[in-house]
Structure formats: structure tokens, C-alpha cells
Amino acid sequence: MGERLTTGEICTREVSIAFKHTSLVEAAQLMRQNHVGCLVVVDDEDGSRSVRGLITDRDMVMSVIATGLDPAPLCVEDVMTERLVTALESDSLMDLMRSMREHGVRRVPVVGLQDELMGLVTMDDVLKILAQELTLLVGSVDTGLKREKKRRQ
């Protein structure tokens, strides 16, 4: 881990994806199969997967199931979030956290310069990194206490 941790260093590179015309039922099955709570919606043009949206299990529940709609005729683009918050691989962890807080999002696709999908960062990913950093800080407190006790013997 470098001194300036970047979004590219912490993102998950294997991302579960869907296309706009993927059926909602198939999208739910993909989430279940891959043990994920969201799919990044992409266009696959010339081998470059351009990010177009995001669909979460919550989107499906709130927009379809809770309203009594039949999910069978619906597709991902009927429910997905199109106005996405994204991050570049070079964005700092601090910038990422500020953006997540400002926009109230838990998942952020990481994109390249042409909006191509590079990875995904979730709040869980960020919390794991912060927990590791806090553990290091706690270790320095323990080390300081041990050093002081040894010196005073």
C-alpha cells in the first residue's frame, strides 16, 4: 500500500455486469449466482465496456417488487440508475470517500478516461481499508506503551 492510496488500488477488478436489455429476472439470477448486491450496466462496444448505469437488489425491490409490478417483462434499463457517481483509478481514497458521502452512494464504478469499466469500489471495500489502517494505529499505541514500560523498569 502506497502513501497515497488510490481508488485503482482498492477496487475489485472482477465486476458482475449486465446490459440494458438483460431481463430483470436474469439480472437477479446473476446477482444470486455471483453473490453480489449490484450489477454494473455496460455497453459492449468494440471490446470496451462503457459504464451506462448500475442496478442494485434494492432497486429491484423498491421499484418492482414493493410496487407489485411483474418483473418478467421488465429489463435492467427499466430500473437501473443512470446518473452515476464514478471514480477514476487515480482518484485518492479521500476523494472517493468524500464523493460517496456527498452523493450518498455505497458503490462506485471505477472508470478509465473513456468511461470504460475498470473496477468497482464498495463501502465494504473502503471500510476494510480503514479498519486495516486503524489496526496499524492501535499497534503503534501498544508499541509505545511497551517501550515506555521497558524504559521505566
Chimera marker file (.cmm) of the C-alpha trace (Angstrom):
<marker_set name="trace">
<marker id="1" x="0.000" y="0.000" z="0.000" r="1" g="1" b="0" radius="0.5"/>
<marker id="2" x="1.425" y="3.368" z="-1.004" r="1" g="1" b="0" radius="0.5"/>
<marker id="3" x="1.383" y="6.614" z="0.938" r="1" g="1" b="0" radius="0.5"/>
<marker id="4" x="-1.415" y="7.946" z="-1.268" r="1" g="1" b="0" radius="0.5"/>
<marker id="5" x="-3.853" y="5.100" z="-1.668" r="1" g="1" b="0" radius="0.5"/>
<marker id="6" x="-5.802" y="5.305" z="-4.914" r="1" g="1" b="0" radius="0.5"/>
<marker id="7" x="-9.182" y="4.018" z="-5.972" r="1" g="1" b="0" radius="0.5"/>
<marker id="8" x="-7.474" y="1.785" z="-8.532" r="1" g="1" b="0" radius="0.5"/>
<marker id="9" x="-5.516" y="0.068" z="-5.760" r="1" g="1" b="0" radius="0.5"/>
<marker id="10" x="-8.576" y="-0.861" z="-3.722" r="1" g="1" b="0" radius="0.5"/>
<marker id="11" x="-11.205" y="-1.577" z="-6.374" r="1" g="1" b="0" radius="0.5"/>
<marker id="12" x="-12.432" y="-5.040" z="-7.219" r="1" g="1" b="0" radius="0.5"/>
<marker id="13" x="-11.390" y="-5.795" z="-10.799" r="1" g="1" b="0" radius="0.5"/>
<marker id="14" x="-13.793" y="-8.697" z="-11.390" r="1" g="1" b="0" radius="0.5"/>
<marker id="15" x="-17.131" y="-6.948" z="-11.655" r="1" g="1" b="0" radius="0.5"/>
<marker id="16" x="-20.508" y="-8.536" z="-12.290" r="1" g="1" b="0" radius="0.5"/>
<marker id="17" x="-22.126" y="-6.820" z="-15.248" r="1" g="1" b="0" radius="0.5"/>
<marker id="18" x="-25.398" y="-6.639" z="-17.140" r="1" g="1" b="0" radius="0.5"/>
<marker id="19" x="-26.572" y="-4.962" z="-20.305" r="1" g="1" b="0" radius="0.5"/>
<marker id="20" x="-29.526" y="-2.581" z="-20.640" r="1" g="1" b="0" radius="0.5"/>
<marker id="21" x="-31.671" y="-5.238" z="-22.285" r="1" g="1" b="0" radius="0.5"/>
<marker id="22" x="-30.848" y="-8.000" z="-19.782" r="1" g="1" b="0" radius="0.5"/>
<marker id="23" x="-34.122" y="-9.177" z="-18.272" r="1" g="1" b="0" radius="0.5"/>
<marker id="24" x="-34.714" y="-8.232" z="-14.655" r="1" g="1" b="0" radius="0.5"/>
<marker id="25" x="-35.135" y="-11.882" z="-13.719" r="1" g="1" b="0" radius="0.5"/>
<marker id="26" x="-31.798" y="-12.746" z="-15.353" r="1" g="1" b="0" radius="0.5"/>
<marker id="27" x="-30.153" y="-9.807" z="-13.540" r="1" g="1" b="0" radius="0.5"/>
<marker id="28" x="-31.482" y="-11.089" z="-10.199" r="1" g="1" b="0" radius="0.5"/>
<marker id="29" x="-30.183" y="-14.566" z="-11.029" r="1" g="1" b="0" radius="0.5"/>
<marker id="30" x="-26.745" y="-13.112" z="-11.861" r="1" g="1" b="0" radius="0.5"/>
<marker id="31" x="-26.672" y="-11.321" z="-8.502" r="1" g="1" b="0" radius="0.5"/>
<marker id="32" x="-27.563" y="-14.507" z="-6.697" r="1" g="1" b="0" radius="0.5"/>
<marker id="33" x="-25.094" y="-16.631" z="-8.674" r="1" g="1" b="0" radius="0.5"/>
<marker id="34" x="-22.231" y="-14.154" z="-8.116" r="1" g="1" b="0" radius="0.5"/>
<marker id="35" x="-23.179" y="-13.314" z="-4.503" r="1" g="1" b="0" radius="0.5"/>
<marker id="36" x="-23.359" y="-9.579" z="-5.217" r="1" g="1" b="0" radius="0.5"/>
<marker id="37" x="-25.852" y="-6.832" z="-4.490" r="1" g="1" b="0" radius="0.5"/>
<marker id="38" x="-25.386" y="-4.911" z="-7.721" r="1" g="1" b="0" radius="0.5"/>
<marker id="39" x="-24.520" y="-5.173" z="-11.379" r="1" g="1" b="0" radius="0.5"/>
<marker id="40" x="-22.732" y="-2.509" z="-13.366" r="1" g="1" b="0" radius="0.5"/>
<marker id="41" x="-24.647" y="-1.885" z="-16.583" r="1" g="1" b="0" radius="0.5"/>
<marker id="42" x="-22.378" y="-1.598" z="-19.607" r="1" g="1" b="0" radius="0.5"/>
<marker id="43" x="-22.454" y="-1.232" z="-23.373" r="1" g="1" b="0" radius="0.5"/>
<marker id="44" x="-20.022" y="-3.617" z="-25.011" r="1" g="1" b="0" radius="0.5"/>
<marker id="45" x="-18.724" y="-1.667" z="-27.996" r="1" g="1" b="0" radius="0.5"/>
<marker id="46" x="-15.542" y="-2.736" z="-29.756" r="1" g="1" b="0" radius="0.5"/>
<marker id="47" x="-14.499" y="-4.799" z="-26.736" r="1" g="1" b="0" radius="0.5"/>
<marker id="48" x="-14.623" y="-1.764" z="-24.443" r="1" g="1" b="0" radius="0.5"/>
<marker id="49" x="-17.240" y="-1.968" z="-21.726" r="1" g="1" b="0" radius="0.5"/>
<marker id="50" x="-18.571" y="1.569" z="-21.278" r="1" g="1" b="0" radius="0.5"/>
<marker id="51" x="-20.399" y="2.164" z="-17.996" r="1" g="1" b="0" radius="0.5"/>
<marker id="52" x="-24.035" y="3.178" z="-18.534" r="1" g="1" b="0" radius="0.5"/>
<marker id="53" x="-25.661" y="2.541" z="-15.181" r="1" g="1" b="0" radius="0.5"/>
<marker id="54" x="-25.944" y="0.488" z="-12.029" r="1" g="1" b="0" radius="0.5"/>
<marker id="55" x="-28.708" y="-1.767" z="-10.766" r="1" g="1" b="0" radius="0.5"/>
<marker id="56" x="-28.956" y="-2.978" z="-7.191" r="1" g="1" b="0" radius="0.5"/>
<marker id="57" x="-31.046" y="-5.568" z="-5.444" r="1" g="1" b="0" radius="0.5"/>
<marker id="58" x="-32.650" y="-2.654" z="-3.586" r="1" g="1" b="0" radius="0.5"/>
<marker id="59" x="-33.598" y="-1.011" z="-6.912" r="1" g="1" b="0" radius="0.5"/>
<marker id="60" x="-35.411" y="-4.197" z="-7.867" r="1" g="1" b="0" radius="0.5"/>
<marker id="61" x="-37.231" y="-4.489" z="-4.576" r="1" g="1" b="0" radius="0.5"/>
<marker id="62" x="-38.258" y="-0.831" z="-4.279" r="1" g="1" b="0" radius="0.5"/>
<marker id="63" x="-39.164" y="-0.247" z="-7.940" r="1" g="1" b="0" radius="0.5"/>
<marker id="64" x="-40.701" y="-3.581" z="-8.840" r="1" g="1" b="0" radius="0.5"/>
<marker id="65" x="-41.475" y="-5.998" z="-6.026" r="1" g="1" b="0" radius="0.5"/>
<marker id="66" x="-42.735" y="-3.431" z="-3.475" r="1" g="1" b="0" radius="0.5"/>
<marker id="67" x="-44.963" y="-1.777" z="-6.072" r="1" g="1" b="0" radius="0.5"/>
<marker id="68" x="-46.496" y="-5.076" z="-7.165" r="1" g="1" b="0" radius="0.5"/>
<marker id="69" x="-45.128" y="-4.991" z="-10.720" r="1" g="1" b="0" radius="0.5"/>
<marker id="70" x="-44.475" y="-8.206" z="-12.604" r="1" g="1" b="0" radius="0.5"/>
<marker id="71" x="-40.690" y="-8.433" z="-13.119" r="1" g="1" b="0" radius="0.5"/>
<marker id="72" x="-40.972" y="-10.847" z="-16.061" r="1" g="1" b="0" radius="0.5"/>
<marker id="73" x="-41.471" y="-8.279" z="-18.866" r="1" g="1" b="0" radius="0.5"/>
<marker id="74" x="-39.012" y="-5.752" z="-17.418" r="1" g="1" b="0" radius="0.5"/>
<marker id="75" x="-35.362" y="-5.311" z="-18.271" r="1" g="1" b="0" radius="0.5"/>
<marker id="76" x="-32.435" y="-3.706" z="-16.493" r="1" g="1" b="0" radius="0.5"/>
<marker id="77" x="-32.806" y="-0.312" z="-18.187" r="1" g="1" b="0" radius="0.5"/>
<marker id="78" x="-36.333" y="-0.018" z="-16.761" r="1" g="1" b="0" radius="0.5"/>
<marker id="79" x="-34.964" y="0.053" z="-13.205" r="1" g="1" b="0" radius="0.5"/>
<marker id="80" x="-31.269" y="0.962" z="-13.299" r="1" g="1" b="0" radius="0.5"/>
<marker id="81" x="-29.731" y="4.164" z="-12.011" r="1" g="1" b="0" radius="0.5"/>
<marker id="82" x="-28.329" y="6.116" z="-14.951" r="1" g="1" b="0" radius="0.5"/>
<marker id="83" x="-26.945" y="9.171" z="-13.180" r="1" g="1" b="0" radius="0.5"/>
<marker id="84" x="-23.914" y="7.504" z="-11.698" r="1" g="1" b="0" radius="0.5"/>
<marker id="85" x="-21.139" y="8.606" z="-9.457" r="1" g="1" b="0" radius="0.5"/>
<marker id="86" x="-17.920" y="7.187" z="-10.862" r="1" g="1" b="0" radius="0.5"/>
<marker id="87" x="-14.265" y="7.435" z="-9.917" r="1" g="1" b="0" radius="0.5"/>
<marker id="88" x="-11.027" y="7.325" z="-11.867" r="1" g="1" b="0" radius="0.5"/>
<marker id="89" x="-8.344" y="4.818" z="-10.915" r="1" g="1" b="0" radius="0.5"/>
<marker id="90" x="-6.062" y="7.719" z="-9.963" r="1" g="1" b="0" radius="0.5"/>
<marker id="91" x="-8.560" y="9.283" z="-7.542" r="1" g="1" b="0" radius="0.5"/>
<marker id="92" x="-7.397" y="9.209" z="-3.937" r="1" g="1" b="0" radius="0.5"/>
<marker id="93" x="-9.181" y="7.230" z="-1.257" r="1" g="1" b="0" radius="0.5"/>
<marker id="94" x="-10.049" y="10.517" z="0.459" r="1" g="1" b="0" radius="0.5"/>
<marker id="95" x="-11.611" y="11.902" z="-2.739" r="1" g="1" b="0" radius="0.5"/>
<marker id="96" x="-13.564" y="8.678" z="-3.163" r="1" g="1" b="0" radius="0.5"/>
<marker id="97" x="-14.895" y="8.809" z="0.407" r="1" g="1" b="0" radius="0.5"/>
<marker id="98" x="-15.897" y="12.464" z="0.025" r="1" g="1" b="0" radius="0.5"/>
<marker id="99" x="-17.742" y="11.652" z="-3.186" r="1" g="1" b="0" radius="0.5"/>
<marker id="100" x="-19.520" y="8.674" z="-1.621" r="1" g="1" b="0" radius="0.5"/>
<marker id="101" x="-20.596" y="10.817" z="1.334" r="1" g="1" b="0" radius="0.5"/>
<marker id="102" x="-21.638" y="13.791" z="-0.812" r="1" g="1" b="0" radius="0.5"/>
<marker id="103" x="-23.788" y="11.683" z="-3.135" r="1" g="1" b="0" radius="0.5"/>
<marker id="104" x="-24.992" y="9.137" z="-0.568" r="1" g="1" b="0" radius="0.5"/>
<marker id="105" x="-23.795" y="6.096" z="-2.519" r="1" g="1" b="0" radius="0.5"/>
<marker id="106" x="-22.360" y="2.787" z="-1.344" r="1" g="1" b="0" radius="0.5"/>
<marker id="107" x="-20.987" y="1.558" z="-4.683" r="1" g="1" b="0" radius="0.5"/>
<marker id="108" x="-18.830" y="3.427" z="-7.181" r="1" g="1" b="0" radius="0.5"/>
<marker id="109" x="-17.765" y="2.079" z="-10.569" r="1" g="1" b="0" radius="0.5"/>
<marker id="110" x="-14.140" y="2.840" z="-11.376" r="1" g="1" b="0" radius="0.5"/>
<marker id="111" x="-13.722" y="4.003" z="-14.960" r="1" g="1" b="0" radius="0.5"/>
<marker id="112" x="-10.979" y="4.822" z="-17.424" r="1" g="1" b="0" radius="0.5"/>
<marker id="113" x="-10.722" y="8.013" z="-19.446" r="1" g="1" b="0" radius="0.5"/>
<marker id="114" x="-13.400" y="6.846" z="-21.937" r="1" g="1" b="0" radius="0.5"/>
<marker id="115" x="-15.802" y="5.688" z="-19.197" r="1" g="1" b="0" radius="0.5"/>
<marker id="116" x="-14.703" y="2.086" z="-19.689" r="1" g="1" b="0" radius="0.5"/>
<marker id="117" x="-15.258" y="-0.167" z="-16.677" r="1" g="1" b="0" radius="0.5"/>
<marker id="118" x="-12.057" y="-0.795" z="-14.714" r="1" g="1" b="0" radius="0.5"/>
<marker id="119" x="-13.488" y="-1.999" z="-11.405" r="1" g="1" b="0" radius="0.5"/>
<marker id="120" x="-15.919" y="-1.348" z="-8.586" r="1" g="1" b="0" radius="0.5"/>
<marker id="121" x="-15.425" y="0.030" z="-5.082" r="1" g="1" b="0" radius="0.5"/>
<marker id="122" x="-17.995" y="-0.625" z="-2.397" r="1" g="1" b="0" radius="0.5"/>
<marker id="123" x="-18.388" y="0.861" z="1.031" r="1" g="1" b="0" radius="0.5"/>
<marker id="124" x="-17.300" y="-2.533" z="2.395" r="1" g="1" b="0" radius="0.5"/>
<marker id="125" x="-14.005" y="-2.211" z="0.494" r="1" g="1" b="0" radius="0.5"/>
<marker id="126" x="-13.407" y="1.228" z="1.981" r="1" g="1" b="0" radius="0.5"/>
<marker id="127" x="-14.287" y="0.073" z="5.498" r="1" g="1" b="0" radius="0.5"/>
<marker id="128" x="-11.826" y="-2.853" z="5.242" r="1" g="1" b="0" radius="0.5"/>
<marker id="129" x="-9.024" y="-0.473" z="4.263" r="1" g="1" b="0" radius="0.5"/>
<marker id="130" x="-9.887" y="1.939" z="7.079" r="1" g="1" b="0" radius="0.5"/>
<marker id="131" x="-10.035" y="-0.943" z="9.568" r="1" g="1" b="0" radius="0.5"/>
<marker id="132" x="-6.543" y="-2.045" z="8.483" r="1" g="1" b="0" radius="0.5"/>
<marker id="133" x="-5.232" y="1.486" z="8.911" r="1" g="1" b="0" radius="0.5"/>
<marker id="134" x="-6.816" y="1.792" z="12.355" r="1" g="1" b="0" radius="0.5"/>
<marker id="135" x="-5.294" y="-1.546" z="13.369" r="1" g="1" b="0" radius="0.5"/>
<marker id="136" x="-1.873" y="-0.166" z="12.423" r="1" g="1" b="0" radius="0.5"/>
<marker id="137" x="-2.516" y="2.898" z="14.579" r="1" g="1" b="0" radius="0.5"/>
<marker id="138" x="-3.585" y="0.762" z="17.530" r="1" g="1" b="0" radius="0.5"/>
<marker id="139" x="-0.394" y="-1.248" z="17.076" r="1" g="1" b="0" radius="0.5"/>
<marker id="140" x="1.670" y="1.916" z="17.359" r="1" g="1" b="0" radius="0.5"/>
<marker id="141" x="-0.081" y="2.790" z="20.623" r="1" g="1" b="0" radius="0.5"/>
<marker id="142" x="0.692" y="-0.676" z="22.021" r="1" g="1" b="0" radius="0.5"/>
<marker id="143" x="4.309" y="-0.443" z="20.880" r="1" g="1" b="0" radius="0.5"/>
<marker id="144" x="4.663" y="2.963" z="22.524" r="1" g="1" b="0" radius="0.5"/>
<marker id="145" x="3.270" y="1.676" z="25.811" r="1" g="1" b="0" radius="0.5"/>
<marker id="146" x="5.594" y="-1.347" z="25.793" r="1" g="1" b="0" radius="0.5"/>
<marker id="147" x="8.590" y="0.867" z="25.044" r="1" g="1" b="0" radius="0.5"/>
<marker id="148" x="7.676" y="3.223" z="27.883" r="1" g="1" b="0" radius="0.5"/>
<marker id="149" x="7.221" y="0.341" z="30.380" r="1" g="1" b="0" radius="0.5"/>
<marker id="150" x="10.581" y="-1.123" z="29.388" r="1" g="1" b="0" radius="0.5"/>
<marker id="151" x="12.307" y="2.228" z="29.772" r="1" g="1" b="0" radius="0.5"/>
<marker id="152" x="10.864" y="2.778" z="33.259" r="1" g="1" b="0" radius="0.5"/>
<marker id="153" x="11.927" y="-0.618" z="34.644" r="1" g="1" b="0" radius="0.5"/>
<link id1="1" id2="2" r="1" g="1" b="0" radius="0.2"/>
<link id1="2" id2="3" r="1" g="1" b="0" radius="0.2"/>
<link id1="3" id2="4" r="1" g="1" b="0" radius="0.2"/>
<link id1="4" id2="5" r="1" g="1" b="0" radius="0.2"/>
<link id1="5" id2="6" r="1" g="1" b="0" radius="0.2"/>
<link id1="6" id2="7" r="1" g="1" b="0" radius="0.2"/>
<link id1="7" id2="8" r="1" g="1" b="0" radius="0.2"/>
<link id1="8" id2="9" r="1" g="1" b="0" radius="0.2"/>
<link id1="9" id2="10" r="1" g="1" b="0" radius="0.2"/>
<link id1="10" id2="11" r="1" g="1" b="0" radius="0.2"/>
<link id1="11" id2="12" r="1" g="1" b="0" radius="0.2"/>
<link id1="12" id2="13" r="1" g="1" b="0" radius="0.2"/>
<link id1="13" id2="14" r="1" g="1" b="0" radius="0.2"/>
<link id1="14" id2="15" r="1" g="1" b="0" radius="0.2"/>
<link id1="15" id2="16" r="1" g="1" b="0" radius="0.2"/>
<link id1="16" id2="17" r="1" g="1" b="0" radius="0.2"/>
<link id1="17" id2="18" r="1" g="1" b="0" radius="0.2"/>
<link id1="18" id2="19" r="1" g="1" b="0" radius="0.2"/>
<link id1="19" id2="20" r="1" g="1" b="0" radius="0.2"/>
<link id1="20" id2="21" r="1" g="1" b="0" radius="0.2"/>
<link id1="21" id2="22" r="1" g="1" b="0" radius="0.2"/>
<link id1="22" id2="23" r="1" g="1" b="0" radius="0.2"/>
<link id1="23" id2="24" r="1" g="1" b="0" radius="0.2"/>
<link id1="24" id2="25" r="1" g="1" b="0" radius="0.2"/>
<link id1="25" id2="26" r="1" g="1" b="0" radius="0.2"/>
<link id1="26" id2="27" r="1" g="1" b="0" radius="0.2"/>
<link id1="27" id2="28" r="1" g="1" b="0" radius="0.2"/>
<link id1="28" id2="29" r="1" g="1" b="0" radius="0.2"/>
<link id1="29" id2="30" r="1" g="1" b="0" radius="0.2"/>
<link id1="30" id2="31" r="1" g="1" b="0" radius="0.2"/>
<link id1="31" id2="32" r="1" g="1" b="0" radius="0.2"/>
<link id1="32" id2="33" r="1" g="1" b="0" radius="0.2"/>
<link id1="33" id2="34" r="1" g="1" b="0" radius="0.2"/>
<link id1="34" id2="35" r="1" g="1" b="0" radius="0.2"/>
<link id1="35" id2="36" r="1" g="1" b="0" radius="0.2"/>
<link id1="36" id2="37" r="1" g="1" b="0" radius="0.2"/>
<link id1="37" id2="38" r="1" g="1" b="0" radius="0.2"/>
<link id1="38" id2="39" r="1" g="1" b="0" radius="0.2"/>
<link id1="39" id2="40" r="1" g="1" b="0" radius="0.2"/>
<link id1="40" id2="41" r="1" g="1" b="0" radius="0.2"/>
<link id1="41" id2="42" r="1" g="1" b="0" radius="0.2"/>
<link id1="42" id2="43" r="1" g="1" b="0" radius="0.2"/>
<link id1="43" id2="44" r="1" g="1" b="0" radius="0.2"/>
<link id1="44" id2="45" r="1" g="1" b="0" radius="0.2"/>
<link id1="45" id2="46" r="1" g="1" b="0" radius="0.2"/>
<link id1="46" id2="47" r="1" g="1" b="0" radius="0.2"/>
<link id1="47" id2="48" r="1" g="1" b="0" radius="0.2"/>
<link id1="48" id2="49" r="1" g="1" b="0" radius="0.2"/>
<link id1="49" id2="50" r="1" g="1" b="0" radius="0.2"/>
<link id1="50" id2="51" r="1" g="1" b="0" radius="0.2"/>
<link id1="51" id2="52" r="1" g="1" b="0" radius="0.2"/>
<link id1="52" id2="53" r="1" g="1" b="0" radius="0.2"/>
<link id1="53" id2="54" r="1" g="1" b="0" radius="0.2"/>
<link id1="54" id2="55" r="1" g="1" b="0" radius="0.2"/>
<link id1="55" id2="56" r="1" g="1" b="0" radius="0.2"/>
<link id1="56" id2="57" r="1" g="1" b="0" radius="0.2"/>
<link id1="57" id2="58" r="1" g="1" b="0" radius="0.2"/>
<link id1="58" id2="59" r="1" g="1" b="0" radius="0.2"/>
<link id1="59" id2="60" r="1" g="1" b="0" radius="0.2"/>
<link id1="60" id2="61" r="1" g="1" b="0" radius="0.2"/>
<link id1="61" id2="62" r="1" g="1" b="0" radius="0.2"/>
<link id1="62" id2="63" r="1" g="1" b="0" radius="0.2"/>
<link id1="63" id2="64" r="1" g="1" b="0" radius="0.2"/>
<link id1="64" id2="65" r="1" g="1" b="0" radius="0.2"/>
<link id1="65" id2="66" r="1" g="1" b="0" radius="0.2"/>
<link id1="66" id2="67" r="1" g="1" b="0" radius="0.2"/>
<link id1="67" id2="68" r="1" g="1" b="0" radius="0.2"/>
<link id1="68" id2="69" r="1" g="1" b="0" radius="0.2"/>
<link id1="69" id2="70" r="1" g="1" b="0" radius="0.2"/>
<link id1="70" id2="71" r="1" g="1" b="0" radius="0.2"/>
<link id1="71" id2="72" r="1" g="1" b="0" radius="0.2"/>
<link id1="72" id2="73" r="1" g="1" b="0" radius="0.2"/>
<link id1="73" id2="74" r="1" g="1" b="0" radius="0.2"/>
<link id1="74" id2="75" r="1" g="1" b="0" radius="0.2"/>
<link id1="75" id2="76" r="1" g="1" b="0" radius="0.2"/>
<link id1="76" id2="77" r="1" g="1" b="0" radius="0.2"/>
<link id1="77" id2="78" r="1" g="1" b="0" radius="0.2"/>
<link id1="78" id2="79" r="1" g="1" b="0" radius="0.2"/>
<link id1="79" id2="80" r="1" g="1" b="0" radius="0.2"/>
<link id1="80" id2="81" r="1" g="1" b="0" radius="0.2"/>
<link id1="81" id2="82" r="1" g="1" b="0" radius="0.2"/>
<link id1="82" id2="83" r="1" g="1" b="0" radius="0.2"/>
<link id1="83" id2="84" r="1" g="1" b="0" radius="0.2"/>
<link id1="84" id2="85" r="1" g="1" b="0" radius="0.2"/>
<link id1="85" id2="86" r="1" g="1" b="0" radius="0.2"/>
<link id1="86" id2="87" r="1" g="1" b="0" radius="0.2"/>
<link id1="87" id2="88" r="1" g="1" b="0" radius="0.2"/>
<link id1="88" id2="89" r="1" g="1" b="0" radius="0.2"/>
<link id1="89" id2="90" r="1" g="1" b="0" radius="0.2"/>
<link id1="90" id2="91" r="1" g="1" b="0" radius="0.2"/>
<link id1="91" id2="92" r="1" g="1" b="0" radius="0.2"/>
<link id1="92" id2="93" r="1" g="1" b="0" radius="0.2"/>
<link id1="93" id2="94" r="1" g="1" b="0" radius="0.2"/>
<link id1="94" id2="95" r="1" g="1" b="0" radius="0.2"/>
<link id1="95" id2="96" r="1" g="1" b="0" radius="0.2"/>
<link id1="96" id2="97" r="1" g="1" b="0" radius="0.2"/>
<link id1="97" id2="98" r="1" g="1" b="0" radius="0.2"/>
<link id1="98" id2="99" r="1" g="1" b="0" radius="0.2"/>
<link id1="99" id2="100" r="1" g="1" b="0" radius="0.2"/>
<link id1="100" id2="101" r="1" g="1" b="0" radius="0.2"/>
<link id1="101" id2="102" r="1" g="1" b="0" radius="0.2"/>
<link id1="102" id2="103" r="1" g="1" b="0" radius="0.2"/>
<link id1="103" id2="104" r="1" g="1" b="0" radius="0.2"/>
<link id1="104" id2="105" r="1" g="1" b="0" radius="0.2"/>
<link id1="105" id2="106" r="1" g="1" b="0" radius="0.2"/>
<link id1="106" id2="107" r="1" g="1" b="0" radius="0.2"/>
<link id1="107" id2="108" r="1" g="1" b="0" radius="0.2"/>
<link id1="108" id2="109" r="1" g="1" b="0" radius="0.2"/>
<link id1="109" id2="110" r="1" g="1" b="0" radius="0.2"/>
<link id1="110" id2="111" r="1" g="1" b="0" radius="0.2"/>
<link id1="111" id2="112" r="1" g="1" b="0" radius="0.2"/>
<link id1="112" id2="113" r="1" g="1" b="0" radius="0.2"/>
<link id1="113" id2="114" r="1" g="1" b="0" radius="0.2"/>
<link id1="114" id2="115" r="1" g="1" b="0" radius="0.2"/>
<link id1="115" id2="116" r="1" g="1" b="0" radius="0.2"/>
<link id1="116" id2="117" r="1" g="1" b="0" radius="0.2"/>
<link id1="117" id2="118" r="1" g="1" b="0" radius="0.2"/>
<link id1="118" id2="119" r="1" g="1" b="0" radius="0.2"/>
<link id1="119" id2="120" r="1" g="1" b="0" radius="0.2"/>
<link id1="120" id2="121" r="1" g="1" b="0" radius="0.2"/>
<link id1="121" id2="122" r="1" g="1" b="0" radius="0.2"/>
<link id1="122" id2="123" r="1" g="1" b="0" radius="0.2"/>
<link id1="123" id2="124" r="1" g="1" b="0" radius="0.2"/>
<link id1="124" id2="125" r="1" g="1" b="0" radius="0.2"/>
<link id1="125" id2="126" r="1" g="1" b="0" radius="0.2"/>
<link id1="126" id2="127" r="1" g="1" b="0" radius="0.2"/>
<link id1="127" id2="128" r="1" g="1" b="0" radius="0.2"/>
<link id1="128" id2="129" r="1" g="1" b="0" radius="0.2"/>
<link id1="129" id2="130" r="1" g="1" b="0" radius="0.2"/>
<link id1="130" id2="131" r="1" g="1" b="0" radius="0.2"/>
<link id1="131" id2="132" r="1" g="1" b="0" radius="0.2"/>
<link id1="132" id2="133" r="1" g="1" b="0" radius="0.2"/>
<link id1="133" id2="134" r="1" g="1" b="0" radius="0.2"/>
<link id1="134" id2="135" r="1" g="1" b="0" radius="0.2"/>
<link id1="135" id2="136" r="1" g="1" b="0" radius="0.2"/>
<link id1="136" id2="137" r="1" g="1" b="0" radius="0.2"/>
<link id1="137" id2="138" r="1" g="1" b="0" radius="0.2"/>
<link id1="138" id2="139" r="1" g="1" b="0" radius="0.2"/>
<link id1="139" id2="140" r="1" g="1" b="0" radius="0.2"/>
<link id1="140" id2="141" r="1" g="1" b="0" radius="0.2"/>
<link id1="141" id2="142" r="1" g="1" b="0" radius="0.2"/>
<link id1="142" id2="143" r="1" g="1" b="0" radius="0.2"/>
<link id1="143" id2="144" r="1" g="1" b="0" radius="0.2"/>
<link id1="144" id2="145" r="1" g="1" b="0" radius="0.2"/>
<link id1="145" id2="146" r="1" g="1" b="0" radius="0.2"/>
<link id1="146" id2="147" r="1" g="1" b="0" radius="0.2"/>
<link id1="147" id2="148" r="1" g="1" b="0" radius="0.2"/>
<link id1="148" id2="149" r="1" g="1" b="0" radius="0.2"/>
<link id1="149" id2="150" r="1" g="1" b="0" radius="0.2"/>
<link id1="150" id2="151" r="1" g="1" b="0" radius="0.2"/>
<link id1="151" id2="152" r="1" g="1" b="0" radius="0.2"/>
<link id1="152" id2="153" r="1" g="1" b="0" radius="0.2"/>
</marker_set>
